[in-house]
């Protein structure tokens, strides 16, 4: 079973290839991905590495957590499962009938 590792506080110069090679020292790397900003194409400063098994993942975490990379102390730990999102934008409209636009025209509502 593979183990997914979160790597945070990465310098913007780190690429998928360099992330892969740094973790490959500890064993088989299934994938290594630095998260990129969709608008700017620039690194978001974190990524994920998937290792072949839990033993090599723990060895990599133990050796690399807190290591200085280009003057930044990186964070390395097991990735948590992605949380379910109930909405797309973070805004939740109120369910109360007495608040908001109501049924009146031009924002009239109840008041």
C-alpha positions in Angstrom: 0.0 0.0 0.0 1.4 3.4 -0.9 1.7 6.3 1.5 1.0 9.9 0.6 3.2 12.6 2.2 2.5 16.3 2.5 5.5 18.6 1.9 5.0 22.2 2.9 6.9 25.5 3.1 8.7 24.7 -0.1 10.8 27.3 -1.9 9.2 28.4 -5.2 12.3 27.0 -7.0 11.4 23.4 -6.2 10.0 21.4 -9.1 8.3 18.0 -9.4 11.6 16.4 -10.6 13.7 17.8 -7.7 11.0 16.8 -5.2 11.0 13.3 -6.7 14.8 13.0 -6.5 15.0 14.1 -2.9 12.5 11.5 -1.8 13.9 8.7 -4.0 16.9 8.4 -1.7 14.6 6.7 0.8 12.8 4.2 -1.6 10.4 4.0 -4.4 8.5 7.1 -5.3 5.2 6.6 -7.1 4.6 10.2 -7.8 5.8 13.7 -6.8 3.8 16.8 -7.5 4.3 20.5 -6.5 1.0 22.3 -6.4 0.8 25.2 -8.9 -1.4 28.3 -8.9 -3.8 27.9 -11.8 -3.8 31.7 -12.6 -0.1 32.6 -12.3 1.6 29.2 -13.0 3.7 29.7 -9.9 4.3 27.2 -7.1 1.9 27.4 -4.1 4.8 26.3 -1.8 3.6 22.8 -1.1 3.3 19.4 -2.7 2.6 15.8 -2.3 4.8 12.7 -2.7 3.4 9.2 -2.9 5.9 6.5 -1.7 5.8 2.8 -2.4 5.1 1.7 1.2 4.6 3.1 4.7 8.1 2.1 5.9 10.0 4.2 3.3 7.5 7.0 3.8 8.2 7.1 7.6 12.0 7.1 6.9 11.6 10.0 4.5 9.4 12.0 6.9 11.9 11.4 9.8 14.9 12.4 7.8 13.4 15.4 5.9 11.0 17.1 8.3 12.6 20.4 9.4 15.4 20.2 6.8 16.5 23.6 5.4 15.9 24.0 1.7 17.0 27.3 0.2 16.8 28.9 3.7 13.3 27.5 4.4 12.6 24.8 7.0 10.3 22.4 5.2 7.4 20.5 6.8 7.1 16.8 6.0 4.3 14.6 7.3 1.6 12.1 6.3 -1.0 13.7 4.2 -4.5 13.9 5.7 -7.5 12.8 3.6 -9.1 15.6 1.6 -12.1 17.1 3.4 -15.5 17.1 1.7 -16.6 20.5 0.5 -20.3 21.2 0.7 -20.1 24.3 -1.6 -18.0 25.6 -4.4 -17.0 29.1 -3.2 -17.1 29.2 0.6 -20.2 31.5 0.6 -23.3 29.9 2.2 -26.6 31.8 1.7 -28.8 32.2 4.8 -31.7 29.8 5.1 -33.7 32.2 7.3 -36.9 33.5 5.7 -36.7 36.9 7.5 -33.3 37.8 6.1 -32.2 38.7 2.6 -34.1 39.7 -0.5 -37.4 37.9 0.3 -40.1 38.0 -2.3 -40.5 41.7 -2.8 -39.2 43.5 -5.8 -35.9 45.4 -5.8 -34.8 44.0 -2.5 -38.0 44.8 -0.6 -38.3 41.7 1.5 -40.3 41.6 4.7 -39.3 44.9 6.1 
